[in-house]
Amino acid sequence: MDPARHPIRHELLTWSDVDKLVDVLVPQLRAAGHFDAMVMITRGGLIPGGMLCEVLNITEVLIASVDFPRELAGDDKARLLVWPQFLQFPDEKLLANRRVLIVDDVWGSGRTSTAVKNRCRSVGAAAFTCVLHFNPYRSLFSRAEPDFYGAVTDAYIVYPWEIGRSLDSIHAGAPGPGGQPDSN
């Protein structure tokens, strides 16, 4: 990838920042009308999607998991042209002839949101993309952008759910004698 297209700074968000972004999105989404279902893109779209489906009262919540194989890892430009592999996707009967809101955390290159939107449209859904952050400086699509977004950025965003959540920092149970987790 062109070094000039890499973000030059990181932005660390708090839960309060995420709440404010949701507050920016909700009026936009309500003005767009009712959505019959939501497709959350794993993993980034799970938390913002959960927050949005609660406030918008969307009860049909579906999951899409997309991978872009890295077999061309030595050539960054060629790797960007790889077709997506859908690891998990809703049955077309759940999408056909419905208004579907597709949620992810960020639109960077735009490949994932665009792939999911196109697949939803291919089965007859009226599909709309929604992200917390839109980075037009990294987007591979000059004429496409998310239908709804909370903010525009040029930074690499670090969300609060991405901080210190590795398996090494998770302990099962309360500490037992000697400070070790109790196995019960």
C-alpha positions in Angstrom: 0.0 0.0 0.0 1.2 3.5 -0.7 2.8 4.9 2.5 1.1 8.2 1.9 -2.3 6.5 2.4 -1.5 5.2 5.9 -3.0 7.2 8.8 -0.4 9.4 10.4 -2.0 9.3 13.8 -4.0 7.1 16.1 -7.2 8.2 17.9 -8.2 6.4 21.0 -11.9 6.6 21.7 -13.8 6.3 25.0 -17.2 4.8 25.5 -18.5 8.3 25.8 -17.1 9.1 22.4 -18.9 6.0 21.0 -22.2 7.1 22.6 -21.8 10.5 20.9 -21.3 8.9 17.5 -24.4 6.7 18.0 -26.3 9.9 19.0 -25.2 11.4 15.6 -26.3 8.4 13.7 -29.7 7.8 15.2 -31.5 10.9 13.8 -30.0 10.1 10.3 -31.2 6.5 10.5 -34.7 7.4 11.8 -35.1 10.0 9.0 -34.3 7.2 6.5 -37.3 5.2 7.6 -37.8 1.7 9.1 -35.3 -1.1 8.6 -36.6 -4.6 8.5 -33.3 -6.2 9.5 -29.7 -5.4 10.5 -26.6 -7.2 9.2 -23.7 -6.7 11.6 -20.3 -7.3 10.0 -18.0 -9.2 12.3 -16.1 -8.3 14.4 -16.1 -4.5 14.2 -19.8 -4.1 13.7 -21.0 -6.2 16.6 -20.9 -3.6 19.3 -22.1 -0.5 17.3 -24.7 -2.8 15.7 -25.9 -4.0 19.1 -26.2 -0.4 20.3 -28.1 0.7 17.2 -30.5 -2.2 17.0 -31.5 -1.5 20.6 -32.3 2.2 20.1 -33.9 1.6 16.6 -35.8 -1.4 17.8 -34.5 -3.6 15.0 -35.3 -7.2 16.2 -34.0 -9.2 13.2 -30.2 -9.1 13.7 -28.0 -11.0 11.3 -24.3 -11.6 10.9 -21.9 -11.4 8.0 -18.3 -12.5 8.2 -16.0 -11.6 5.3 -12.4 -12.4 4.7 -10.1 -11.2 2.0 -7.5 -14.0 1.5 -3.9 -12.9 1.8 -2.3 -15.3 -0.7 -0.9 -12.3 -2.5 0.6 -10.9 0.7 3.9 -9.9 -1.1 2.1 -7.5 -3.5 -0.2 -5.0 -1.6 -1.8 -3.6 -4.7 -2.7 -7.1 -6.1 -4.0 -8.1 -2.6 -6.5 -5.3 -2.8 -8.1 -6.9 -5.9 -8.8 -10.3 -4.2 -12.4 -11.4 -4.2 -14.0 -11.6 -0.8 -14.7 -14.9 0.9 -18.0 -14.9 2.8 -17.3 -17.1 5.9 -20.8 -16.5 7.2 -23.8 -14.8 5.5 -27.6 -14.7 6.1 -29.8 -16.8 4.0 -31.2 -14.9 1.1 -34.8 -15.5 2.3 -34.0 -13.3 5.3 -32.9 -10.4 3.1 -35.0 -10.5 -0.1 -37.4 -7.6 -0.6 -36.4 -6.0 2.8 -34.8 -2.8 3.9 -31.5 -3.9 5.5 -29.1 -1.8 7.6 -25.5 -3.1 7.3 -23.3 -2.0 10.3 -19.5 -2.0 10.8 -17.2 0.1 12.9 -15.2 1.9 10.2 -15.1 2.3 6.5 -11.4 2.3 5.7 -10.8 0.8 2.3 -14.6 0.2 2.0 -14.1 -3.3 0.6 -16.0 -5.2 3.4 -19.0 -2.9 3.6 -19.3 -2.7 -0.2 -19.0 -6.5 -0.6 -21.8 -7.1 2.0 -24.0 -4.4 0.5 -23.6 -5.8 -3.0 -24.3 -9.3 -1.9 -27.5 -8.1 -0.1 -28.6 -6.2 -3.2 -28.0 -9.3 -5.3 -30.8 -11.1 -3.5 -33.2 -8.2 -3.7 -32.6 -6.3 -0.5 -32.6 -2.5 -0.3 -29.2 -2.3 1.5 -27.8 0.7 3.4 -24.3 0.9 5.0 -23.7 2.5 8.3 -20.3 3.0 10.2 -19.1 5.0 13.1 -16.2 6.4 11.1 -15.6 7.1 7.4 -12.0 7.5 6.3 -12.3 8.9 2.7 -8.5 9.1 2.5 -8.2 5.3 2.6 -11.3 4.4 0.6 -10.7 2.5 -2.6 -14.0 3.8 -4.0 -13.9 7.3 -5.4 -17.7 7.3 -6.0 -18.9 5.3 -3.0 -19.1 6.1 0.7 -21.2 4.8 3.6 -24.9 5.8 3.5 -24.6 6.8 7.1 -21.6 7.7 9.3 -21.0 9.3 12.6 -17.7 11.1 11.7 -15.1 11.6 9.0 -11.5 10.8 10.0 -8.0 10.4 8.6 -6.8 8.6 11.8 -6.5 5.0 12.7 -9.3 4.6 15.2 -8.9 2.5 18.3 -12.3 1.7 19.9 -12.7 1.1 23.6 -13.6 -2.6 23.1 -10.3 -3.1 21.4 -8.2 -2.1 24.4 -6.7 -4.7 26.7 -9.1 -7.4 25.8 -6.6 -10.2 24.9 -7.0 -13.7 26.3 -3.9 -13.0 28.5 -5.8 -10.3 30.4 -9.0 -12.3 31.1 -9.1 -14.5 34.2 -11.9 -16.9 34.9 -13.5 -16.7 38.4 -12.4 -14.8 41.4 -8.9 -14.9 42.7 -8.2 -17.9 44.9 -5.5 -18.4 47.5 -2.2 -16.9 46.3 -3.9 -14.5 43.9 -4.5 -17.2 41.2 -8.0 -17.5 39.6 -10.2 -20.0 41.3 -11.1 -22.8 38.9 -14.7 -23.2 40.2 
